[in-house]
Amino acid sequence: MGTFAVSLKELTNQVRLEIVCAPRPLEKIQVEIAEVNRPGLFLAGYYDYFDKLRLQILGLAEINFLSGLSPEKRYEALDQLFCQKPPAVIISRSNEIGPLPEMLKLAEKYEVALLRSEETTCTLMGTLIDLLNMELAPRITRHGVLVEVYGVGILILGDSGIGKSELAIELVKRGHRLVADDAVELRRVSSRRIMGTAPENIRHFIELRGVGIINVARVYGVGAVKIKQEVNMVVELEAWDPTKNYQRTGLETETTDILGVSIPSTAIPVSPGRNLAVVLETAAINNRQKSMGYNAAKELLIRLGLEDTLD
């Protein structure tokens, strides 16, 4: 893992920001942290705890505050902001407010990108934070398959040749969706969420031994694929071992650690005659029930009068 960055050009395209002034090519400006900032206190003269690496958002309150200052005070306040050389200064509510003349001059002087958006300030900040959390998240790549089954993201792991891709195709035929095959890029977007996607160059492709490379979106339609999906469960496929004790009741919740996040997991033995697609569908539904507070094994023990064994 390392430190990641996203270009201001990519952010501008994804969030649909309008360029007011770009003294430098936006593709050469890198954003390195996910936090954004409204510099109201900074414009008022409080300069402590200011992070110049953050995108700076000016909304209706900031623009009205600046408009109420004398020209000299306004220029001084904006000069203090632009001389920090943040990645960009973005004005929200562009259909109601526009950049002040001093902003254009200072953007050129300090080579700071000046952008604007029609979105409200809160909406714009939320959109930017969500996107930056995804783009800048710590990440690893795992060999496996990621599918969405009944809205549950299942990361399928296992040795090469165990049948991960074949299982994914069977699930796609049953109406579920493929996210990634072979290489799954996993990103920690928060302290409790892992998002999975496929590298762009192999997205929607799957390899079936004996058949070759398949474009799932072309063969089964765009409804059979998905760009990204939160990982809600990890399934480890392994060859049947008669000496191993596999999960029988589901009372114990096993987990797998991915980038510091604990994800519910289970090992599923592979043997001739097992319909793994049905097994995974059932596992997905059972996982959703557990997340909603219902556990079938606990209910059975209560019905049998063995609730004391739950302690």
N, C-alpha and C positions, 0 to 999 in steps of 0.2 A: 504494500500500500504506500501511497505517496500523497503529495499535495496536488490537488487538481484545480484547474481554472477553466473559465468559460469566456469566450470573446464577447465583447460588447455587441459586435455585429450579430452574433447568434441570438443574444437576448433581445436585441431590437427586432429581429425577424419573428421570434416566437411570441413576444408580448405585443407586437405591432405598435412599436413606438415610432413617433414621427421625429425625424432629424431636423433640429433647428439650426444647429451649428456643429460642425465636426472638423476641427482644425487638424486632427490626425485620423488616419484610417481606422475605422471602428474594429476591424479584425485584428489590429495590433494592440488594442486596449484589452487587458485581461482583468476579469473580476475574480477575486480569490476567496472571498468570504460570503456566506449566505445572508448575513444580516444587512438590513437597509436602515436608513436613518432619516428622520425629519429634523433638520437642524434649527429648530425654533430657538432653543436656549443658546446655541452658538451665535446666531444672528443677533441675539439680545446682549451678547458680550460675555457669556460664560463659556470659556474655552477648555475647561477640564474635561477629561474622559471623552474627547472627540476622536473617533476612529476614521482617519482619512481614506482607508481602504474600502469603506462602505459606499454604496450608491446613495446619493443625497436626493430626497424627495421633497419638493416644495409644493404645498397644497394651498388651499384658499386662505387659511390662517396666516401662513408665512408671507404670502404675497400681499395680503392686506396690511400686515404689520410693516413690511418694507415700504409699501405705498404711503404709509402715514409718517415716515421719517423725512427729514430734510434731505435734499439731494446729496449733501456732503456726507451725512450719517449713513444714508442708504448705500452710497458707493463704498464707504469704509467697511460696512458690515458685509457686503457682497465680496469685496476684495479679500477680506479675511477668509471667507469660505472658498473662493476659487483658488487662492494661492496655496491651499492645502493640496490641490490637484487630485481630487477624488476621481474615480473612474468616470463618473458622469453626474450631472445635475439634471434631474427629471422634474418637469412641471406637470402636475395632474390637472384634471378638469380643463383641458385646453380649449374646450368649447365655451368656457366662461371666462377664463383668465389667460393671459399670454405672458411671454417673457418680458421683463423690464429692459429698457434700452441698455442699462449698465451691464446686464447679464451677457449680452452679445459681445460687448467690448471686452469684458473680463474673460469670457470663454476663449476668445481669440488670443488674448494676452497670455493666458496661462495654458493654452492648448487643452482645455477641458471640454469634453463633449456635452452639448446642451440638447436635451431631448424633451419631448412632451407626449402626453397621452390624454385621451378623452375620458378615461376611467376616473372614478372618484379616488381620492387618496387611499382610503382603506382597501378598496378593491385592488388597486394597482400594487400596493405593498404586499397584500396577500398573494397575488399572482406571482410577483417577483420572488418572494420568499419560497413558495412552493417549487418554482422552477429552479432556483439556486440550490435548494436543499437536494434536489434530484441530481443536478449537474455536478455539484461539488462534493457529493457524498463519498465517504470511504467505500472502497469496493474491492471485491475479489471475483475471480472467475472460477467456477466449478464445472467439472465434467459431469453432465447430467441432462435432464430434460425438465422443463417447466411447463405445466399445463394448468388451465383453469377448469375446474370441475364443479359445477353448481355454485359458481362464484368463489370457490375456495382455491387458492393458489397452492399447487402441490409440486414440490421439487422432488423429482425422482432420481435417486442415485443408485449406483451399483457398478459392478465390474463390466468391462467391455464385453459385449455379446450376451449379456444376461436378458436382453429383450426390452430395454427402455424405449427405444424408438418405435418398435412394433406396438408396444402398449400405448404410446402416444397416438399413433395412427388409429388404433381401435377406439380410443376415447374421442378422437376427432369425428370418426364415423358415427359415434353415438350422440353427436351434437355438442361436444365440449370444444375447447379452443387451445391451440398450441401457442405458446409464448416463445420458447427457445428449445433448440435441440443441439446436443453435443456440448456446446459452450454456453453456460448461463452466467451472465454478468449480474452479480448481486451487489446492491448498494444499500447502506444503512442510512435511511433518510431521516430517522429519528431514533431515540433511545429504545423504541419498542417496535419499529417497523423496518422490514427488509423488502426492498423492491427488486424484482428480477426482470431482466430484459435480455435480448439477444444482440450480439455484435451486429452492427448494421450490414456488414458485408455477407452475413449468412442468415439474415433474418428471413423467416418463413420457409427455409429449406430444411429438409430432413433426409437422413440417409437410412435406407433400408437395405440390409445385406441381401444380395441376390437380385435386387431390383434396381438399386442405384439411387440417385439424387432425385427427390421429389420437391416441387414447389407447392406447398400445402395450400397457399392462397389461390393458386391457379387451378389446382385439381378440385379442391372442395369449396372454393369461394372465400371471399374476404371475411365472411362470418365465422370461419373456422380458425382464424388467427387473432392474436392480440399483441400490441406493441410491448406493454409492460403489465406486471401483475405483482401485487403484494404476496410474499411467501407466507402462507398460513400453516403449512404442514410439510414435513420432510418424510419421504418414504424411501427406505433402503431396500432394494431388491437383492436377494441373495439366494444362492442355491440351497435347496432343502437339506437341512442337517438334522437327522433323526435324534441326535444326542443333545440338541439344543432345546431349551424351554422357551417357546415363543409366547407372546402375549395371548392370554386366553380370555381374560375377563374385561380388561380395559380399565381396571381400577387405578392402576399406577400410570401416571403420565410421564412418559420419557420425553426428553428434549435434546435438541442438537444446537450447539452454539455456533452462530454465524455472525461474525464481526461484533461479538459481545451481546448479541440478542438471542434469547432462548426461544427456539421454535419447537412446538410439539412434533414428535417424530415417532415412527414405528418401523420395525423391520418386517417385511413380508416375504415369506419363503416362496421360491418359484419351483414348481414341480409340474410334470405333465398332467393335463386335465384341469388345472385351475384357471378359472376365468378371471384374470387379473383386472380387467376393465371393470367388471362388476364389483370386485373387491375394493378398488380405488373409489368408485362411486359411493359405495357404502361408507368407506372411511371418511370421505369428504362430508357426507351428511352427518355422520357421527361426530366429526370434529366441530361442525357448526352447532350441533346440539349441546356439546360440552361447553362451547364458548357462551352459550345462552343459559348455562346453569343446569342442564339436564344430563344425567349419567345413567344409562340403562343398567349397568352392572350394580350400581348402588340401589336402584329401585328393586332389582331382583332380590338382592340380599335382604332388603327391608320386607319384601313380601314373604321371604322364607323365614323371617324372624331372626335373622343373623346380623341385625344392624349394629350389634356390639362389636363385630369384627371390623367395622369401618374406622374405629378409633386407632 
